[in-house]
Structures are given as structure tokens and as C-alpha cells.
């Protein structure tokens, strides 16, 4: 089973910097004690031993690109003056990796480097240990810029994935189809504040434009895709007789995304002029192609999905929390997420997905398949985009519940706590444990984090 979504991404850029003036005490005649004892005296013996220790995995900056093909590490630069800080090329940098002096002189340099919100991380060794990270963290507290002190290769992996979340959010352009605000969900649609918080952009198109695009799809293209879908899916509920309509939706949405240079989309589904236009199948397929999707104009949910997908590297899905659930589910510490979107990569390996009608009304189309009983990360963003909740669990069961088609039972630590404190309309999940990476990204973004 492959849960990885297919997306061409720009690399995460790390810029190593040496900040401030480093005094070579043995060559400086002024500090007599420091020159004689610190500079000219014996080296710290256990530091020498530490430097010679060999890790299982070399996680040093020079080896990072060999471990992560989506990371680029640039040549180190010295920042010893405000002019240096202003001149450094930072418009495409995701984080500075800093070796910094401990004197007061670096304060103004750090303020200049972080004025555009770029994250600064203390340098680490080949074990992933940032031995002097506390100094930079102290400056971060005083000045107010985001940082993180890694200790070990797991922390480095968490950091890099968090940086990928931030990078992909800044690159996110949402195609919003329909009216703003949504007719069926409470979600943040304030484009300026969403851009300021996450870096995302929104492009709105009318429902009429979407409908016309579907009707105008090239018939030959649609029929060619019909043959592929009929072979790939177990087509039920007489959907084969209307398959050209559903392939036209896929083609139309791909064309709209390309026309508006968008890499994610949401539809104000409640006010679709025709049930046949529901995009559930298309959304399922496009998530596997790397397009984040928000149901019913739920921008908060779309952003949360992008965060989890970017952190995990896997596809994800969204749904309504505690719908198609019973009391015993909560009593037994199971939550239920229920919806009509499931990317094929999240289905059990070797299973042919069912292609069914929408809510058993003989119109529209959805997919269904059982899902692997594996670990998942779950979360959601509040209506005002200021808070995110996170939890972990394991898929225990999946069921075709018609309305909505897919129900997922997830064993969690405390279902009651989630029922009391979860936020947002739709919730999201992805396979794997990306909890720490999403949490760190949320800290960088300044979000309030609710751990459930």
C-alpha cells in the first residue's frame, strides 16, 4: 500500500549563517585570562570525545540533502554587521540555521534577520544535537522570533517536516467555487488575515462558471476517462450510465485549477444547482495528486488538511466528527469521522474501490473502500483560525454508511475529551504519526494548540 500523494514541490531552503564576531582568544591580547586559560589552555576532554563519537545516522547539514531529497542546504554566510543582515538573500529561505556569538552585539543582527518572520534554528552536530541552542532560544524569547532547539535525529525530522508545512502553506492557492461565506459551514473567509497567518491566497469563482466548465468538457476526453474509471472501480448503483458526467467533473476541475494557477480547492456544495455536480470522486482522486480539498467551503479544514499532508507526506481526508456514531463508540474511546471523500491511496491494498451514488439518491457519485487498521494523526482548526486541536489514534473499522458513504472508527486515548474540546466544522486525518511536526508548525505560526 502506498499512501504517498504525488506532488511536485519546491525544495525547502536552509541557509546556514554565522552571526556576530567570534573572538579567537589566543590571538587577542586584550582578555588576559580568556586568552591564557580558555584560548591557550587545554581543550575540554569530553568535548573532544563528543566530537569523535559516530552516530548511527549522520544528520549533519552537509549530509541532510542525501537523507531528504526535498531539502537544499546553501553555503554558509557570515553576518557580522547590519549591512550583512540586510544584504543576505532571504526571499526564498525557509529557515536560517545559526551559529551565533553570545554577546549583546548579535541582538540587532537577529532583529534584522527575523523582521520578515523567517525562522532561525540553532546549528546542530552530526547527531542532531544543538549543544548551544539555549543561547539562541534566549534571544528568541527577548526579541520574539520563532525557533526550536533540536536534540537528536527525531527532532531534526520533526523540524524539517514542520518547515515543509510552513513552506507549503505559503505556496497554497485555494480555488473557492461558490458563495463566500459558505451556506453550510462556519469557516474563516477573511482573506487578509488568512494570508497574514498562513500565507494562503484565495481565488473565488462562481458556481455558474463551474457548471459551464463541466458542461463544456471535450466529449472525447471525458469518454476516454470513462473507460479508465470503469476498469479501475467497481461501479455500482447504475453509475456506469452517467459516468461521462462524473469524468467531466474531474476534467473541468483540473482545467479550472490550471487556469487559476491553484493547487487546492473547495466547493460550497450545499448550493450546487444539481446533485450530479458533487465533486466527491474528483476530490478523492485529486488529493492523491497533491491537491488539498475543503468540503462545503470549509477553508479552515482545507488548511488543516494541507498541514497534515505536508507533515506526513501522505494523503489525507476530511469528515464530520461523531456523525454516524453511537454512544458506545464514545464510551469505548472511539471517535467516528464520516464523509464522502477517500483517496484511493488510503484504501486497503489490493481492494477495488466501490463507485457508488451520492447518499443513495441515484444521483451524484462517491467512492468507498475499507481502510487499513493503522496509526493516524487527527486534527482540526477553529472557526477563527487561531487554534488547532491534535490527537493520535488507530483506525479500528470502516463501514459504508450511505449518508455519508464512509464512516471511520478510530480508537483514541480519550474520546470524551475530544467530544468536549475539538474545534472546527470538519476534521482531518492522515496516516502515520506526524503529531509533533504539525504541533511545531502550529507553534511557528503562533496558533493556540489544544492537545487531545
Secondary structure, DSSP 8 states (H G I E B T S, - for coil): ---B-------EEEEEEEES----GGG-SS-HHIIIIIISS---HHHHHHHH---SS--SHHHHHHH-TTEEE---EEE-SHHHHHHS--TT-SEEEEEE-SSTTHHHHHHHHTTT--EEEE---TTSB-TTHHHHHHHHHHHT------BSHHHHHHHHHHHHHHHHHHT-EEEEES-SS-SS------HHHHHHHH--EEEEE-HHHHHHHHHTS-HHHHHHHHHHHHHHSEE-TTGGGGHHHHHHHHHHHHHHHHHTT-SEEEE-GGG-S-GGG--HHHHHHHHHTT-EEEETT-HHHHHHHHHHHHHHSB-EEEEEETTT--HHHHHTTEEEEEES---GGGB-TT---EEE-STTSSSS-EEE--B---EEEEEEE-TTSSEEEEEEEEEEEEEE-SSSSEEEEEEES-HHHHHHH--SSEEEEEES--HHHHHHHHHHHT-EEEE-
